[in-house]
Structure formats: structure tokens, C-alpha cells
Amino acid sequence: MQSDYAWPTLSFVALALLSVAADWWRHRRREADRIWGRAGWMPWPLISVLSLVAAAYCAALWIKGV
């Protein structure tokens, strides 16, 4: 039977990859975008760290087979 922690683990990994890509894209923006206030307000580094921690926890439970 498939573990209940497979989908959360893969979802958190996908969220981490998305947040790393969004943070990279945010840092590539031109200075003109920042002057007009369109730099963004999401804390992408925090989201990526928290999603990686959650993915590691779910992966540990997945491997353990709880």
C-alpha cells in the first residue's frame, strides 16, 4: 500500500523548487520595477527553508513507514 506521506513529501519539494525559482526571478528584476513598488512581498527564502524542513520530516515518516 502507498504511504500517506508520499504526496506531502513531493508537494513540499515542488513548493521548495517553486520558491527558489521565484526568489531567483525576483532578484533578476530591473531596478525600475523596484522603484515602482513591484518587487514583491513574499518571503521566498523563508518559504523554501520551511518547505524543505517539512519535506524532510514527511520523507522521514515515509521511509519509516508509519
ChimeraX commands (.cxc) that place a marker at each C-alpha (Angstrom):
marker #1 position 0.00,0.00,0.00 radius 0.5
marker #1 position 1.22,3.51,-0.82 radius 0.5
marker #1 position 2.33,5.58,2.13 radius 0.5
marker #1 position 0.23,8.57,3.18 radius 0.5
marker #1 position 3.39,10.69,3.29 radius 0.5
marker #1 position 4.40,10.33,-0.36 radius 0.5
marker #1 position 2.23,13.13,-1.74 radius 0.5
marker #1 position 3.02,15.65,1.03 radius 0.5
marker #1 position 6.74,14.98,0.59 radius 0.5
marker #1 position 6.60,15.52,-3.16 radius 0.5
marker #1 position 4.36,18.57,-2.74 radius 0.5
marker #1 position 6.77,20.21,-0.30 radius 0.5
marker #1 position 9.69,19.50,-2.63 radius 0.5
marker #1 position 7.75,21.09,-5.50 radius 0.5
marker #1 position 6.96,24.12,-3.32 radius 0.5
marker #1 position 10.65,24.43,-2.43 radius 0.5
marker #1 position 11.64,24.36,-6.10 radius 0.5
marker #1 position 8.97,26.92,-6.92 radius 0.5
marker #1 position 10.11,29.25,-4.15 radius 0.5
marker #1 position 13.77,29.00,-5.20 radius 0.5
marker #1 position 12.78,29.83,-8.78 radius 0.5
marker #1 position 10.59,32.74,-7.65 radius 0.5
marker #1 position 13.37,34.14,-5.46 radius 0.5
marker #1 position 15.85,33.89,-8.35 radius 0.5
marker #1 position 13.37,35.65,-10.62 radius 0.5
marker #1 position 12.74,38.36,-8.02 radius 0.5
marker #1 position 16.47,39.11,-7.75 radius 0.5
marker #1 position 16.78,39.35,-11.54 radius 0.5
marker #1 position 14.25,42.19,-11.77 radius 0.5
marker #1 position 15.37,45.53,-13.00 radius 0.5
marker #1 position 15.76,48.49,-10.69 radius 0.5
marker #1 position 12.84,50.25,-12.44 radius 0.5
marker #1 position 10.46,47.56,-11.18 radius 0.5
marker #1 position 11.61,48.13,-7.61 radius 0.5
marker #1 position 11.15,51.90,-7.89 radius 0.5
marker #1 position 7.53,51.43,-8.91 radius 0.5
marker #1 position 6.96,49.12,-5.94 radius 0.5
marker #1 position 6.54,45.87,-7.84 radius 0.5
marker #1 position 9.34,43.97,-6.12 radius 0.5
marker #1 position 7.03,41.54,-4.32 radius 0.5
marker #1 position 6.24,40.87,-0.73 radius 0.5
marker #1 position 6.57,37.08,-0.40 radius 0.5
marker #1 position 9.43,35.87,1.83 radius 0.5
marker #1 position 10.65,33.27,-0.68 radius 0.5
marker #1 position 13.82,32.23,1.22 radius 0.5
marker #1 position 11.75,31.53,4.35 radius 0.5
marker #1 position 9.19,29.58,2.34 radius 0.5
marker #1 position 11.90,27.47,0.73 radius 0.5
marker #1 position 13.57,26.66,4.05 radius 0.5
marker #1 position 10.29,25.77,5.76 radius 0.5
marker #1 position 9.14,23.63,2.85 radius 0.5
marker #1 position 12.46,21.76,2.81 radius 0.5
marker #1 position 12.18,21.09,6.54 radius 0.5
marker #1 position 8.60,19.86,6.10 radius 0.5
marker #1 position 9.67,17.72,3.13 radius 0.5
marker #1 position 12.48,16.16,5.17 radius 0.5
marker #1 position 10.07,15.40,8.02 radius 0.5
marker #1 position 7.50,13.84,5.70 radius 0.5
marker #1 position 10.23,11.87,3.91 radius 0.5
marker #1 position 11.46,10.51,7.24 radius 0.5
marker #1 position 7.95,9.38,8.09 radius 0.5
marker #1 position 7.56,7.94,4.59 radius 0.5
marker #1 position 10.77,5.93,4.91 radius 0.5
marker #1 position 9.92,4.80,8.44 radius 0.5
marker #1 position 6.56,3.57,7.18 radius 0.5
marker #1 position 4.34,4.97,9.90 radius 0.5
marker link #1:1,2 radius 0.2
marker link #1:2,3 radius 0.2
marker link #1:3,4 radius 0.2
marker link #1:4,5 radius 0.2
marker link #1:5,6 radius 0.2
marker link #1:6,7 radius 0.2
marker link #1:7,8 radius 0.2
marker link #1:8,9 radius 0.2
marker link #1:9,10 radius 0.2
marker link #1:10,11 radius 0.2
marker link #1:11,12 radius 0.2
marker link #1:12,13 radius 0.2
marker link #1:13,14 radius 0.2
marker link #1:14,15 radius 0.2
marker link #1:15,16 radius 0.2
marker link #1:16,17 radius 0.2
marker link #1:17,18 radius 0.2
marker link #1:18,19 radius 0.2
marker link #1:19,20 radius 0.2
marker link #1:20,21 radius 0.2
marker link #1:21,22 radius 0.2
marker link #1:22,23 radius 0.2
marker link #1:23,24 radius 0.2
marker link #1:24,25 radius 0.2
marker link #1:25,26 radius 0.2
marker link #1:26,27 radius 0.2
marker link #1:27,28 radius 0.2
marker link #1:28,29 radius 0.2
marker link #1:29,30 radius 0.2
marker link #1:30,31 radius 0.2
marker link #1:31,32 radius 0.2
marker link #1:32,33 radius 0.2
marker link #1:33,34 radius 0.2
marker link #1:34,35 radius 0.2
marker link #1:35,36 radius 0.2
marker link #1:36,37 radius 0.2
marker link #1:37,38 radius 0.2
marker link #1:38,39 radius 0.2
marker link #1:39,40 radius 0.2
marker link #1:40,41 radius 0.2
marker link #1:41,42 radius 0.2
marker link #1:42,43 radius 0.2
marker link #1:43,44 radius 0.2
marker link #1:44,45 radius 0.2
marker link #1:45,46 radius 0.2
marker link #1:46,47 radius 0.2
marker link #1:47,48 radius 0.2
marker link #1:48,49 radius 0.2
marker link #1:49,50 radius 0.2
marker link #1:50,51 radius 0.2
marker link #1:51,52 radius 0.2
marker link #1:52,53 radius 0.2
marker link #1:53,54 radius 0.2
marker link #1:54,55 radius 0.2
marker link #1:55,56 radius 0.2
marker link #1:56,57 radius 0.2
marker link #1:57,58 radius 0.2
marker link #1:58,59 radius 0.2
marker link #1:59,60 radius 0.2
marker link #1:60,61 radius 0.2
marker link #1:61,62 radius 0.2
marker link #1:62,63 radius 0.2
marker link #1:63,64 radius 0.2
marker link #1:64,65 radius 0.2
marker link #1:65,66 radius 0.2
view
